Amino acid sequence: MSDANIRFLGPLSRPQTPGASMRRLSLPWAFIIVVVVPTLITAIYLLFIASPRYVSEAQFIVRSADERPATSIGTALEGVGLGSKSVNAHAVLEYVKSSDSLNELSKAMDLRKMYARPGTDFLSRLPRPFSDTSNETFRKEFQSYLTVGYDSQTGISTLRVEAFTAEDAQRIADGLLLGGEGLVNRLSDRSSADAVAQAERNVLEAQARVDRALQRLTVFRNREGLIDPASSARVGGELIGQLSLNLANLRAHRSQVAADTPGSPQLQTIDSSISALEGQIAIERGKIVGNESSLAPKISSYEGLQTEREFAERLLASSTAALNTAQLEARRKTLYIDRIVNPDRPDRAIEPKRFLSLLAVFASLMLIYGLGWLVWAGVRESRVHE
């Protein structure tokens, strides 16, 4: 009897059941939980529940009356946000987002009613679910419907406001711009008022100093009975000079008479005249110098008062010029908001971008799932090698 040859042809095929095919085609539970379910919930909300939002956009620049052409350094500073224009624009944009702006805007319109209109979905209305009704919470939630931006190259600021009706979006954007214009006006008025007020105080102080100097001069003149001691001293000096000239002439005449006729009776008369002239010259000199009642100390006091008056008058003139300059600078540095694009009234809602947002959610969830799967695969591989 011959030996039987047994050959191995491979595993026997087993019939596949429908359940096994379904298990092979089923998705992992983690993928369903992380990707499918959140995407489905997001799709239901975005496509069937989310309320449409209208967007009103405005563009403006903040400038001053003395706007000058930009230099290379100024352009470089503006490019990094350090220029004066960018500082003013950022101040306006920060004010738009502040609680002060919200309070001013709430006086003109009912913001809470606008963002809680009937028919608005529960996730979009303000206040949102599980939020309190405080003003600070409302301000933070309101900022999600507010977008501000600044272009450092052009100096143009952009304001975008979202609301649930086109009229509300336009009204809110216009109200925020009006509040920004009010802020700019207050900043201009405050800086101008401070500079001008200080210059005015300097002028008043200088004028008071001039008045005090003039008053002291008046008291001095009334007390001494002199308008100008220096002028009086000059007149006295001229008189002494004339008397001295006459005295010299008399002495020369006496010498001539004594030489011609030594016994002439005119000598006695001439000597009397000489003696009188010498006495008068001594008196006039005593009026100018020599004691406390002379003109010399009075001239010193008068010149001090006169110097004080002249200094006060110069100070008044410079203070007045500084006041005029401050007033001119205040007019030139006044800030303005020029609207390039007024807040528009949109004719259709552009938010939310439903399909784009859904795609972004799906892509993000897929990325999260992929990262998680890689981490889990690495952990499982390390356990196998252990």
C-alpha positions in Angstrom: 0.0 0.0 0.0 1.4 3.4 -1.0 1.9 6.3 1.5 -0.6 9.1 1.2 0.9 12.5 0.3 -0.6 15.4 2.3 -0.1 18.9 1.0 -1.0 22.1 2.9 -3.0 24.4 0.7 -3.7 27.1 3.2 -6.5 27.9 5.8 -9.9 26.8 5.0 -12.1 29.7 4.0 -15.0 30.4 6.3 -18.2 32.0 5.2 -18.4 35.7 6.3 -21.5 36.6 8.2 -23.2 40.0 7.7 -22.4 41.0 11.3 -18.7 40.6 10.8 -18.8 42.8 7.7 -20.6 45.5 9.6 -18.1 45.3 12.4 -15.2 45.7 10.0 -16.9 48.7 8.4 -17.9 50.4 11.7 -16.1 53.6 12.9 -14.0 53.6 16.1 -16.0 54.8 19.0 -13.4 57.5 19.8 -13.8 59.0 16.3 -17.5 59.1 16.7 -17.2 60.8 20.1 -14.4 63.2 19.2 -15.3 64.1 15.6 -18.7 62.9 14.4 -20.9 63.9 17.4 -19.5 67.5 17.9 -19.5 68.1 14.1 -23.1 67.0 13.9 -24.2 69.2 16.9 -22.3 72.1 15.3 -24.0 71.5 12.0 -27.4 71.4 13.6 -26.7 74.7 15.4 -25.1 76.6 12.5 -27.6 75.4 9.8 -30.9 75.4 11.7 -30.5 77.4 15.0 -27.9 80.2 14.8 -29.5 83.6 14.3 -28.2 85.7 11.3 -26.1 88.7 12.2 -25.8 91.9 10.2 -22.4 93.7 10.1 -22.0 97.5 9.8 -18.5 98.7 9.0 -17.0 102.2 9.3 -13.5 103.6 8.6 -12.0 106.8 10.0 -8.7 108.6 10.7 -7.7 110.7 13.6 -5.8 113.8 12.6 -4.9 117.3 13.8 -5.3 120.7 12.2 -1.6 121.1 11.7 -1.1 117.8 9.9 2.3 118.0 8.1 3.8 115.7 5.5 5.3 112.6 7.1 9.1 112.4 7.3 11.1 109.2 7.0 11.6 109.0 10.8 7.9 109.7 11.3 6.9 107.0 8.8 9.2 104.5 10.6 7.7 105.4 13.9 4.2 105.0 12.5 5.1 101.6 11.1 5.9 100.3 14.6 2.9 102.1 16.2 4.9 104.9 18.0 3.7 107.9 16.0 1.4 110.5 17.3 -1.3 109.5 14.9 -1.3 105.9 16.0 -1.4 106.9 19.6 -4.5 109.0 19.1 -6.1 106.3 17.0 -5.4 103.6 19.5 -6.8 105.8 22.3 -10.1 106.1 20.3 -10.2 102.3 19.7 -9.5 101.5 23.3 -12.2 103.9 24.3 -14.7 102.3 22.0 -14.1 99.0 23.8 -14.3 100.5 27.3 -17.1 100.5 29.8 -17.2 104.4 29.6 -18.1 104.1 25.9 -20.7 101.4 26.7 -22.3 103.5 29.4 -22.5 106.5 27.0 -24.0 104.4 24.3 -26.5 102.9 26.7 -27.9 106.3 27.4 -28.8 106.8 23.7 -30.1 103.3 23.0 -31.2 100.1 24.8 -28.3 97.8 24.0 -29.6 94.9 26.2 -32.9 94.9 24.3 -31.1 95.0 20.9 -29.0 91.9 21.8 -31.9 90.0 23.4 -34.6 90.4 20.6 -37.3 87.7 20.3 -36.2 85.0 18.0 -32.5 85.3 18.8 -31.0 81.9 19.5 -30.0 81.2 23.1 -26.2 81.0 22.4 -26.2 84.4 20.6 -28.4 86.5 22.8 -26.9 88.6 25.6 -26.6 87.8 28.4 -25.6 84.3 27.4 -26.7 81.2 29.3 -25.2 80.8 32.7 -24.0 84.5 32.7 -24.9 87.1 35.2 -26.6 90.4 34.3 -23.8 92.7 35.5 -22.6 95.6 33.3 -19.0 94.2 33.3 -20.2 90.8 32.0 -22.4 92.4 29.4 -19.4 94.6 28.3 -17.1 91.6 27.9 -19.8 89.6 26.0 -20.6 92.7 23.8 -17.0 92.9 22.7 -17.5 89.5 20.8 -19.8 91.5 18.5 -17.3 94.3 18.1 -14.1 94.4 16.0 -11.6 97.2 15.9 -8.4 97.5 13.9 -5.7 100.0 12.9 -3.6 100.0 9.7 -0.2 101.5 10.6 0.7 102.0 6.9 -2.4 104.2 6.1 -3.4 105.4 9.5 -7.0 104.2 8.9 -9.0 102.7 11.7 -11.8 100.2 11.1 -14.8 99.6 13.3 -17.1 96.6 12.7 -20.3 96.0 14.7 -22.5 92.9 14.5 -26.2 93.0 15.5 -29.3 91.0 14.8 -30.9 93.7 12.6 -29.3 96.0 10.0 -30.7 99.1 11.8 -29.2 98.1 15.1 -25.8 97.5 13.6 -25.8 100.9 11.9 -27.0 102.7 15.0 -24.5 101.1 17.3 -21.6 101.8 15.0 -22.6 105.4 14.5 -23.0 105.8 18.3 -19.6 104.4 19.0 -18.1 106.8 16.4 -19.9 109.7 18.1 -18.4 108.6 21.4 -14.9 108.5 19.9 -15.4 112.0 18.5 -16.4 113.2 21.9 -13.3 111.6 23.4 -11.1 113.3 20.8 -12.8 116.7 21.5 -12.3 116.3 25.3 -8.6 115.4 24.8 -8.1 118.4 22.5 -9.9 120.8 24.9 -8.1 119.5 27.9 -4.6 119.8 26.5 -5.4 123.2 24.9 -7.1 124.5 28.0 -4.1 123.5 30.2 -1.6 125.2 28.0 -3.7 128.4 27.5 -4.7 128.5 31.2 -1.0 128.4 32.3 -0.1 131.1 29.8 -3.0 133.2 31.1 -1.8 132.8 34.7 1.7 133.9 33.7 0.2 137.0 32.0 -1.8 137.9 35.1 1.2 137.4 37.4 3.4 139.6 35.1 0.7 142.3 35.0 0.4 142.2 38.8 4.2 142.6 39.0 4.1 145.6 36.7 1.3 147.2 38.8 3.3 146.7 42.0 6.4 148.3 40.4 4.4 151.3 39.2 2.8 151.7 42.6 6.2 151.7 44.3 7.4 154.3 41.8 4.4 156.5 42.5 4.9 156.3 46.3 8.6 157.2 45.8 7.8 160.2 43.6 5.1 161.5 46.0 7.4 161.1 49.0 10.5 162.7 47.4 8.6 165.3 45.3 10.6 164.3 42.3 9.5 162.7 39.0 12.9 161.6 38.0 15.9 162.2 40.3 18.3 161.3 37.6 16.9 164.1 35.3 17.0 166.5 38.3 20.7 165.5 38.9 21.5 166.1 35.2 19.9 169.6 35.4 21.8 170.3 38.6 25.0 169.2 36.9 24.4 171.5 34.0 23.7 174.3 36.4 27.0 173.6 38.3 28.8 173.6 35.0 27.4 177.0 34.0 28.2 178.4 37.4 31.7 177.0 37.2 32.1 178.6 33.8 31.0 182.0 35.1 33.3 181.6 38.1 36.2 180.9 35.9 35.4 184.0 33.8 35.2 186.2 36.9 38.5 184.9 38.2 40.1 185.6 34.9 38.6 189.1 34.8 39.8 189.8 38.4 43.3 188.8 37.4 43.2 191.1 34.5 41.9 194.1 36.6 44.4 193.4 39.4 47.2 193.3 36.9 46.2 196.6 35.2 45.0 198.6 38.2 45.9 196.9 41.5 44.1 199.5 43.6 40.9 199.5 41.5 37.6 199.5 43.5 36.2 196.9 41.1 38.3 194.2 42.8 36.0 194.2 45.9 32.9 193.8 43.8 34.5 191.1 41.7 35.6 189.2 44.9 32.0 189.4 46.2 30.7 187.9 42.9 33.3 185.2 43.0 32.4 184.3 46.6 28.7 184.2 45.8 29.4 181.9 42.8 31.5 179.6 44.9 28.8 179.4 47.5 26.1 178.7 45.0 28.2 175.9 43.4 28.7 174.3 46.8 25.0 174.4 47.4 24.2 172.8 44.1 26.8 170.1 44.6 25.3 169.4 48.0 21.9 168.9 46.4 23.4 166.2 44.2 25.9 164.4 46.5 27.2 164.7 50.0 24.5 163.6 52.5 21.3 161.5 52.8 19.1 164.3 51.6 21.1 164.7 48.4 20.0 163.2 45.0 22.6 160.4 44.9 20.8 158.0 47.3 17.5 158.9 45.7 18.9 158.2 42.3 20.0 154.7 43.5 16.5 153.9 44.9 14.9 155.3 41.8 17.0 153.3 39.4 16.2 150.1 41.4 12.5 150.8 41.1 12.9 151.7 37.4 14.8 148.5 36.8 12.1 146.4 38.5 9.5 148.2 36.4 11.3 147.5 33.1 11.9 143.9 34.0 8.2 143.4 34.9 7.2 145.1 31.6 9.5 142.7 29.6 8.1 139.8 31.5 4.6 140.9 30.7 5.5 141.3 27.0 7.0 137.8 26.9 4.1 136.3 28.8 1.6 137.9 26.4 3.6 136.5 23.4 3.6 133.1 25.0 -0.2 133.3 25.5 -0.7 134.2 21.9 1.6 131.3 20.9 -0.3 128.9 23.2 -3.6 130.0 21.7 -2.3 129.4 18.1 -0.9 126.0 19.1 -4.2 125.1 20.7 -6.0 125.8 17.4 -3.4 124.0 15.3 -3.3 120.9 17.5 -7.0 120.4 17.7 -7.8 116.7 16.9 -10.5 115.6 14.5 -12.1 112.3 13.5 -12.6 112.3 9.7 -15.0 109.6 8.6 -13.7 107.9 5.4 -16.6 105.4 5.4 -19.7 106.1 7.4 -21.4 103.1 9.1 -23.5 101.4 6.4 -26.8 99.6 6.7 -26.2 96.1 5.4 -28.9 94.6 3.2 -28.1 91.0 4.1 -26.6 89.1 7.0 -23.1 87.8 6.5 -22.6 86.3 9.9 -22.2 83.5 10.9 -20.4 82.0 8.0 -22.1 78.7 8.4 -20.3 76.3 6.1 -16.9 77.9 6.6 -17.3 77.7 10.4 -18.5 74.1 10.1 -15.5 73.2 8.0 -13.2 74.8 10.5 -14.8 72.9 13.4 -14.5 69.6 11.5 -10.9 70.3 10.6 -10.0 71.2 14.2 -11.7 68.0 15.5 -9.9 65.9 13.0 -6.6 67.4 14.0 -7.4 66.7 17.7 -8.4 63.2 16.9 -5.3 62.6 14.8 -3.0 63.8 17.6 -4.8 61.7 20.1 -4.6 58.6 17.9 -0.9 59.1 17.5 -0.4 59.5 21.2 -2.5 56.4 21.9 -0.6 54.4 19.2 2.7 55.3 20.8 1.5 54.3 24.3 0.2 51.0 23.0 3.4 50.3 21.1 5.5 51.0 24.2 3.3 48.5 26.2 3.8 45.8 23.6 7.6 46.1 23.8 7.5 45.9 27.5 
